């Protein structure tokens, strides 16, 4: 697997660097969406998708399981997990108002979600709009539960959203 440090979609300079691994074919199992079912070291197919870190039966090397903030489960080499963890830290900082020094940065959030959309397209996923539970504005409400191709999905938070802090988001879904 190529290094995950390469990013096809750059993020704003003040945000942790995003990564877009070379991925194909998402799989739904164990109540989650997995970004593939192969060992990141030797590419052998995994008989069962793990629910925690495991060793590959073929090459006996550690496979790190991380559930991203985008609700997709990634199977990675330890050296490739850092960029995803940085991306998760950036998402946390953008969406949790309780952190000291927090400021609303809708453009930063859109930039991070652009990275996710590229990844979803590579995985063959679609996306569904999930509303923020605290009184979404009219434009966001009009998108509720709509499913989009990642390249055609409007960027969230919507420009012109009436909420001071909109946290409506996309949830990946398997194509039917």
PLY file of the C-alpha trace (Angstrom):
ply
format ascii 1.0
element vertex 176
property float x
property float y
property float z
element edge 175
property int vertex1
property int vertex2
end_header
0.00 0.00 0.00
1.40 3.43 -0.83
2.15 5.86 1.96
-0.89 7.66 3.27
1.12 10.86 3.62
0.30 11.63 -0.02
-2.83 13.71 -0.20
-4.85 14.31 -3.35
-6.90 17.04 -1.68
-4.92 19.59 0.35
-6.43 21.16 3.43
-6.00 24.75 4.57
-2.48 25.39 5.91
-3.67 25.87 9.51
-5.28 22.43 9.64
-3.75 19.02 10.18
-2.87 17.46 6.83
-5.52 15.14 5.42
-4.81 11.92 3.61
-6.58 10.10 0.86
-5.31 6.54 0.60
-5.62 4.53 -2.57
-8.82 2.63 -1.80
-11.29 0.52 -3.68
-14.54 -1.05 -2.63
-16.08 -0.39 0.75
-17.68 -3.29 2.60
-20.44 -3.29 5.18
-19.94 -5.71 8.07
-20.28 -5.83 11.84
-22.68 -2.88 11.62
-19.99 -0.63 10.10
-18.53 0.40 6.76
-14.97 -0.87 6.23
-12.58 0.74 3.74
-11.62 -2.61 2.28
-11.03 -6.14 3.49
-7.32 -6.64 2.76
-4.19 -6.64 4.89
-2.41 -3.28 4.44
0.96 -5.08 4.51
0.59 -8.06 2.16
-2.80 -7.31 0.50
-4.14 -10.76 1.38
-7.92 -10.90 1.78
-9.07 -11.10 5.40
-11.45 -13.98 6.04
-13.23 -12.01 8.78
-13.23 -8.26 9.21
-11.77 -7.38 12.60
-13.42 -5.38 15.36
-10.05 -4.56 17.00
-6.36 -4.57 16.10
-5.22 -7.99 14.87
-2.28 -9.76 13.25
-2.65 -10.83 9.65
-2.83 -14.62 9.30
-0.73 -14.49 6.14
2.15 -12.15 7.03
1.74 -12.07 10.85
2.09 -8.28 10.95
-0.08 -5.94 13.02
-3.18 -4.43 11.39
-4.36 -1.27 13.15
-8.11 -0.71 13.14
-9.28 2.89 13.40
-12.86 4.12 13.21
-12.54 7.57 11.67
-14.65 10.56 12.60
-16.39 9.91 9.28
-17.70 6.60 10.72
-15.66 4.48 8.30
-13.41 1.74 9.70
-9.88 1.79 8.28
-7.40 -1.11 8.39
-3.90 0.39 8.40
-0.24 -0.20 9.09
0.86 1.54 12.31
3.11 3.93 10.39
0.11 5.00 8.25
-2.26 5.62 11.17
-0.74 8.98 12.16
-2.26 11.06 9.35
-5.75 9.70 10.11
-5.30 10.46 13.79
-4.26 14.04 12.90
-7.33 14.35 10.70
-9.50 13.16 13.58
-7.87 15.70 15.92
-8.58 18.46 13.37
-12.24 17.38 13.13
-12.56 17.33 16.93
-11.07 20.83 17.16
-13.48 22.13 14.51
-16.64 20.65 16.01
-16.29 20.76 19.81
-17.22 24.12 21.25
-16.04 23.24 24.77
-12.33 23.31 23.88
-10.36 26.38 25.05
-9.70 28.76 22.18
-12.36 27.15 19.99
-13.63 29.27 17.14
-16.24 28.48 14.50
-14.44 27.79 11.22
-16.97 26.66 8.61
-14.41 26.88 5.78
-12.00 24.65 7.71
-14.80 22.13 8.24
-15.72 22.24 4.54
-12.07 21.64 3.64
-11.85 18.59 5.87
-15.09 17.20 4.48
-13.79 17.69 0.92
-11.06 15.20 1.82
-13.74 12.78 3.00
-15.71 13.17 -0.25
-12.66 12.23 -2.33
-12.18 9.18 -0.13
-15.85 8.19 -0.39
-15.74 8.43 -4.18
-12.65 6.16 -4.18
-14.48 3.68 -1.97
-17.59 3.69 -4.15
-19.74 5.13 -1.35
-22.58 7.62 -1.47
-23.40 10.11 1.29
-26.57 10.98 3.21
-27.14 14.31 4.95
-27.60 13.95 8.71
-29.02 17.01 10.47
-27.63 18.51 13.60
-30.18 17.77 16.28
-30.28 21.34 17.66
-32.77 23.00 15.32
-31.22 22.91 11.82
-31.92 25.85 9.53
-34.31 25.60 6.56
-31.66 25.00 3.86
-30.11 22.18 5.89
-33.54 20.74 6.72
-34.37 20.58 2.99
-31.40 18.19 2.52
-32.41 15.80 5.33
-31.83 12.15 4.46
-31.08 12.92 0.80
-28.41 10.67 -0.71
-25.78 12.14 -3.03
-22.84 11.02 -5.08
-19.82 12.50 -3.25
-18.83 14.68 -6.19
-22.37 16.20 -6.40
-23.00 16.73 -2.68
-23.31 20.36 -1.53
-20.58 21.37 0.87
-21.53 21.32 4.52
-21.95 23.50 6.44
-24.03 25.20 3.78
-23.08 28.73 2.83
-25.91 30.86 4.20
-26.91 28.41 6.94
-28.91 30.37 9.51
-27.36 28.67 12.55
-24.49 30.23 14.38
-22.78 26.80 14.64
-24.04 24.32 12.06
-22.80 20.79 12.51
-24.94 19.02 9.94
-22.80 16.33 8.35
-22.60 13.55 5.81
-22.85 9.90 6.68
-21.38 7.43 4.20
-23.73 4.77 2.81
-23.07 1.68 0.71
-24.45 1.80 -2.82
-27.49 -0.38 -3.33
0 1
1 2
2 3
3 4
4 5
5 6
6 7
7 8
8 9
9 10
10 11
11 12
12 13
13 14
14 15
15 16
16 17
17 18
18 19
19 20
20 21
21 22
22 23
23 24
24 25
25 26
26 27
27 28
28 29
29 30
30 31
31 32
32 33
33 34
34 35
35 36
36 37
37 38
38 39
39 40
40 41
41 42
42 43
43 44
44 45
45 46
46 47
47 48
48 49
49 50
50 51
51 52
52 53
53 54
54 55
55 56
56 57
57 58
58 59
59 60
60 61
61 62
62 63
63 64
64 65
65 66
66 67
67 68
68 69
69 70
70 71
71 72
72 73
73 74
74 75
75 76
76 77
77 78
78 79
79 80
80 81
81 82
82 83
83 84
84 85
85 86
86 87
87 88
88 89
89 90
90 91
91 92
92 93
93 94
94 95
95 96
96 97
97 98
98 99
99 100
100 101
101 102
102 103
103 104
104 105
105 106
106 107
107 108
108 109
109 110
110 111
111 112
112 113
113 114
114 115
115 116
116 117
117 118
118 119
119 120
120 121
121 122
122 123
123 124
124 125
125 126
126 127
127 128
128 129
129 130
130 131
131 132
132 133
133 134
134 135
135 136
136 137
137 138
138 139
139 140
140 141
141 142
142 143
143 144
144 145
145 146
146 147
147 148
148 149
149 150
150 151
151 152
152 153
153 154
154 155
155 156
156 157
157 158
158 159
159 160
160 161
161 162
162 163
163 164
164 165
165 166
166 167
167 168
168 169
169 170
170 171
171 172
172 173
173 174
174 175
